[in-house]
Amino acid sequence: KISPVYLETALEIEKRKLGISNMMIAASLDDSMEEIAMTLCPQHLGEKYVMKIDPAFLSLVAIRHELYHLAKNDCNDTDPNFSFSFGDYKFRLDFHSSFIKEPRAVLYSITEIRL
């Protein structure tokens, strides 16, 4: 965990490590996020990206995870999705996100190993 006071400094340090220090990225704490989301892939708003982080999960791991998505351009592309229904339940499988994007962001956020 890190202090909210340290958020901007940590963001700049981690951006430099990934070679994306030229990207304008703002981080905001948002305690109204869905229960299943600790952070959200930074959204491109105007000239900058905005990263939302649940304050309860504010850590270097969360910052690294989302910055790695930006470094790999994961937040800008569209994935082919496969949807199907089973009775009243609808399922959406996003194979590329589930088996490529998320695992490599998790690996980097914990170990700083880049794929």
Backbone as a ProteinNet text record, in pm:
[ID]
protein_1_A
[PRIMARY]
KISPVYLETALEIEKRKLGISNMMIAASLDDSMEEIAMTLCPQHLGEKYVMKIDPAFLSLVAIRHELYHLAKNDCNDTDPNFSFSFGDYKFRLDFHSSFIKEPRAVLYSITEIRL
[TERTIARY]
84.9	0	88.9	35.1	104.4	7.8	61.9	-19.6	-72	-195.1	-247.3	-158.5	-85.8	5.2	117.5	155.6	265.5	219.3	90.9	35	99.2	104.1	158.7	307.4	382.9	525.4	544.2	468.4	477.3	439.4	338.5	294.9	407.5	474.3	584.3	702.2	736.5	847.5	816.5	697.1	659.2	645.7	599.7	593.1	733.6	828.8	967.6	1023.2	995.4	1044	993	869.9	808.7	837.5	905.8	936.7	817.1	720.6	601.9	587.6	700.1	694.8	639	638.6	582.4	429.7	367.4	221.4	164.5	59.4	-7.9	-109.9	-82.7	-168.5	-200.8	-327.3	-371.4	-431.3	-406.6	-464.7	-562.3	-676.7	-774.5	-823.7	-849.8	-904.2	-1055.7	-1116.5	-1261.7	-1317.2	-1380.9	-1434.4	-1575.8	-1624.1	-1758.7	-1752.3	-1635.7	-1620.2	-1695.7	-1719.7	-1789.7	-1711.3	-1780.5	-1717.1	-1608.7	-1623.7	-1527.5	-1407.2	-1406.8	-1296.6	-1215.5	-1084.9	-995.1	-943.1	-920.5	-873.1	-941.5	-939	-994.2	-887.9	-886.3	-792.3	-803.9	-692.8	-700.3	-775.4	-864.1	-944	-884	-882.7	-828.1	-933.1	-905.1	-997.4	-924.6	-958.5	-891.3	-746.5	-656	-513.3	-445.6	-520.4	-456.3	-538	-473.5	-539.4	-573.2	-685.8	-725.8	-738.6	-663.7	-663.5	-741.5	-842.3	-920.3	-878.3	-856.5	-813.4	-901	-949	-1022.1	-921.4	-946.2	-848.8	-811	-900.6	-870.9	-764.3	-744	-647.7	-530.8	-509.6	-401.1	-266.3	-191.1	-60.8	23.1	151.9	238.9	197.5	149.9	105.3	-9.9	-106.1	-220.6	-175.2	-85.3	-35.2	41.6	133	210.7	120	19.2	-72.3	-138.5	-195.6	-266.1	-170.2	-54.2	43.4	94.7	107.6	153.1	49.8	-77.8	-181.4	-163.2	-132.3	-109.7	15.3	122	246.9	228.7	143	118.5	1.5	-54.4	-167	-291.2	-307.3	-421.8	-552.9	-547.9	-670.2	-732.2	-659.9	-708.6	-763.9	-726.5	-770.1	-901.7	-959.3	-1083	-1052.8	-1111.2	-1088.7	-1204.8	-1174.1	-1284.2	-1347.5	-1475.3	-1544.4	-1636.1	-1653.2	-1741.3	-1848	-1972.3	-2082.8	-2174.8	-2229.3	-2326.8	-2423.4	-2536.9	-2638.8	-2660.3	-2691.5	-2727.3	-2848.9	-2965.6	-3088.9	-3102.2	-3122	-3134.7	-2999.8	-2892.6	-2762.2	-2687.6	-2629.7	-2548.7	-2403.2	-2315.9	-2173.4	-2096.1	-1992.9	-1904.9	-1763.8	-1703.5	-1566.7	-1475.1	-1381	-1282.8	-1149.1	-1119.7	-1003	-872.7	-856.5	-730.1	-705.7	-809.8	-795.8	-771.5	-848.4	-839.4	-709.6	-658.3	-542.9	-413.5	-417.2	-295.5	-276.7	-368.4	-351.5	-343.8	-441.8	-444.5	-328	-299.4	-185.5	-52.5	-26.6	102.1	105.9	-7.8	-11.2	6.8	-52.5	-34.9	111	170.5	311.5	400.5	379.6	462.1	438.8	315.1	284.8	351	372.9	432.1	583.7	632.8	773.9	852.5	782.9	839.9	905.2	863.3	906.4	814.6	874.9	797.5	788.5	668.8	647.3	611.2
-118.2	0	123.8	228.3	356.6	464.1	572	684.3	761.2	811.5	894.2	1015.1	1063.4	1176.7	1139.5	1013.8	963.8	922.5	928.4	877.8	940.5	1071.5	1137.8	1106.3	1104	1071.1	928.6	836.1	695.5	680.4	752.9	747.9	792	900.9	951.2	854.6	796.5	700.3	577.6	525.3	405	433.4	551.7	589.7	590	646.4	651.1	510.6	419.5	281	214	247.2	184.6	261.4	375.2	453.1	528.2	557.7	631.1	763.3	820.8	945.2	1061.5	1049.3	1155.8	1152.4	1045.2	1035.9	1115.9	1190.2	1264.5	1171.4	1136.7	1043.1	1102.9	1109.8	1156.6	1037.4	1031	925	987.8	924.5	974.4	859	890.7	791.8	798.1	681.9	675.9	562.6	597.5	493.3	450.9	496.1	456.8	352.4	289.1	191.8	63.7	-15.5	-143.1	-232.7	-322.4	-411.6	-498.3	-534.9	-626.7	-556.1	-424.1	-351.2	-276.2	-303.2	-228.7	-106.2	-123.4	-15.1	-31	72.9	65.6	104.5	38.5	71	220.2	291.7	436.1	472.4	567.7	612.9	739.6	748.4	864.6	974.5	1082	1194.6	1320.4	1367.1	1485.2	1455.8	1526.7	1509.9	1418.8	1364.2	1281.1	1155.1	1063	942.3	962.8	907.2	916.3	774.6	748.3	618.3	630.8	546.4	547.8	430	458.6	355.6	363.5	249.1	242.5	268.4	366.2	398.2	278.4	184.6	66.8	-21.1	-5.5	-89.5	-9.9	110.4	194.8	131.9	91.3	28.5	44.3	19.1	20.7	-86.9	-199.1	-307.8	-260.3	-190.8	-141	-37.8	52.8	154.5	89.5	-3	-72.2	-148.1	-214.1	-293.8	-207.6	-95.8	-10.5	61.1	102.5	165.6	67.7	-58.9	-158.9	-175.3	-171.5	-175.2	-58.7	59.8	175	155.4	107.3	86.9	-13	-111.5	-214.7	-177.8	-58.2	-9.7	-99.1	-157.7	-246.2	-171.1	-46.2	27.8	91.2	92.1	161	69.9	-55.4	-143.3	-211.1	-271.7	-346.5	-494.3	-573.3	-717.3	-787.6	-895.2	-977.1	-1049.2	-1041.4	-1102.1	-1213.6	-1309.8	-1421.6	-1422.7	-1404.6	-1403.4	-1521.6	-1574.9	-1681.4	-1678.1	-1743.4	-1747.8	-1891.2	-1905.4	-2034.8	-2008.2	-2036.6	-2002.1	-1851.1	-1801.5	-1657.1	-1588.3	-1665.9	-1608.9	-1577.4	-1458.6	-1419.9	-1413.7	-1468.5	-1471.6	-1399.8	-1329.6	-1264.5	-1311.1	-1376.9	-1422.5	-1333.4	-1276.5	-1192.3	-1263.6	-1352.5	-1438.8	-1360.5	-1261.3	-1187.1	-1114.4	-1056.7	-985.6	-1083.8	-1190.1	-1285.9	-1364.9	-1398.6	-1487.7	-1421.6	-1296.8	-1227.2	-1099.7	-1006.4	-874	-876.9	-937.6	-938.3	-1016.1	-1138.1	-1210.1	-1135.8	-1072.6	-1004.1	-877.6	-810	-692.6	-734.2	-846.3	-898.3	-936	-1006.2	-1046.3	-923.5	-822.5	-702	-631.4	-620.1	-544.7	-605.1	-736.2	-803	-815.8	-846	-877.1	-774.8	-687.8	-592.4	-662	-785.2	-857.5	-814.6	-772.8	-727.6	-837.1	-854.8	-951.4	-877.5
0	0	0	-60	-55.7	-9.5	37.1	82.6	-38	-30.4	-139.5	-170.5	-69.8	-88.9	-186.1	-186.8	-269.5	-409.6	-437.2	-563.3	-686.8	-695.3	-814.9	-833.8	-725.1	-733.3	-782.1	-725.1	-766.7	-913.3	-955.7	-1095	-1188.4	-1156.2	-1240.6	-1242.9	-1129	-1122.1	-1207.7	-1194.3	-1268.9	-1418.8	-1456.5	-1598.5	-1658.5	-1584.5	-1631.8	-1652.8	-1561.4	-1572.6	-1699.6	-1738.3	-1856.7	-1985.6	-1974.7	-2093.7	-2150	-2065.1	-2111.6	-2036.9	-1996	-1918.8	-1999.8	-2133	-2216.6	-2221.7	-2175.7	-2175.6	-2058.7	-2087.3	-1980.8	-1915	-1789.8	-1717.3	-1581.1	-1550	-1418.8	-1345	-1217.1	-1134.9	-1037.3	-1022.8	-925.7	-839.8	-715.2	-622.9	-632.2	-644.7	-664.3	-579.1	-468.9	-380.4	-417.4	-532.5	-576.9	-688	-703.8	-811.4	-779.2	-883.2	-865.1	-770.9	-704.9	-608.8	-670.7	-798.7	-858.2	-919.1	-923.9	-987	-882.3	-880.3	-792.3	-866.2	-996.7	-1081.9	-1216.5	-1296	-1430.5	-1530.3	-1644.2	-1749.9	-1778.8	-1778.4	-1800.3	-1928.1	-1915.7	-2029	-2087.3	-2219.4	-2287.7	-2288	-2217.8	-2209.2	-2254.6	-2371.6	-2425.4	-2455.6	-2389.7	-2415.3	-2314.7	-2219.8	-2118.5	-2090	-2022.2	-1974.3	-1827.3	-1785.4	-1645.5	-1590.5	-1485	-1419	-1289	-1270.5	-1147.2	-1060.3	-933.3	-838.8	-714.4	-670.7	-544.8	-432.7	-345.6	-239.8	-152.4	-135.7	-53.7	-117.6	-248.2	-319.9	-376.6	-325.8	-374	-338	-439.7	-418.1	-544.2	-531.6	-649.2	-747.6	-698.1	-785.8	-873.9	-816.3	-894.1	-997.2	-957.1	-1050	-1164	-1131.2	-1235.3	-1331.1	-1277	-1358.6	-1465.8	-1424.5	-1520.1	-1615.1	-1566.9	-1656.3	-1760.6	-1723.3	-1820	-1931.2	-1895.6	-1998.9	-2096.8	-2045.3	-2133.9	-2219	-2158.1	-2231.7	-2345.5	-2326.4	-2429.1	-2520	-2500.4	-2581.2	-2566.3	-2450.7	-2425.2	-2409.8	-2372.3	-2343.4	-2467.5	-2577.1	-2696.2	-2803.9	-2801.2	-2910	-2877	-2977.2	-2956.8	-2975.5	-2892.8	-2896.7	-2964.1	-3036.3	-3085.5	-2966.4	-2955.3	-2842.3	-2889.9	-2806.7	-2835.2	-2727.2	-2767	-2671.2	-2697.1	-2590.7	-2606.3	-2488.9	-2506	-2402	-2357.7	-2231.3	-2174.8	-2088.6	-2141.3	-2070.9	-2062.9	-1943	-1922.5	-1901	-1897.6	-1869.4	-1998	-2003.3	-2119.1	-2075	-2156.9	-2125.8	-2234.8	-2195	-2291.3	-2261.5	-2355.9	-2339.5	-2421.6	-2357.1	-2423.3	-2406.8	-2499.8	-2486.9	-2480.2	-2567.7	-2571.2	-2439.3	-2385	-2258	-2143.6	-2140.9	-2030.6	-2028.8	-2147.3	-2152.5	-2197.3	-2241.5	-2283.3	-2201.1	-2215.8	-2155.3	-2002.4	-1939.3	-1793.2	-1732.2	-1780	-1720.3	-1733.5	-1848.7	-1862.3	-1775.9	-1757.6	-1669.5	-1523.7	-1486.1	-1349.8	-1327.9	-1423.7	-1411.6	-1394.8	-1478.4	-1467.6	-1334.3	-1292.3	-1170.4	-1047.4	-1048	-933.4	-945.8	-1067.2	-1085.9	-1168.2	-1238.9	-1332.8	-1454	-1480.7	-1601.3	-1715.2	-1826.3	-1942.6	-2046.3	-2099.8	-2209	-2334.5
[MASK]
+++++++++++++++++++++++++++++++++++++++++++++++++++++++++++++++++++++++++++++++++++++++++++++++++++++++++++++++++++

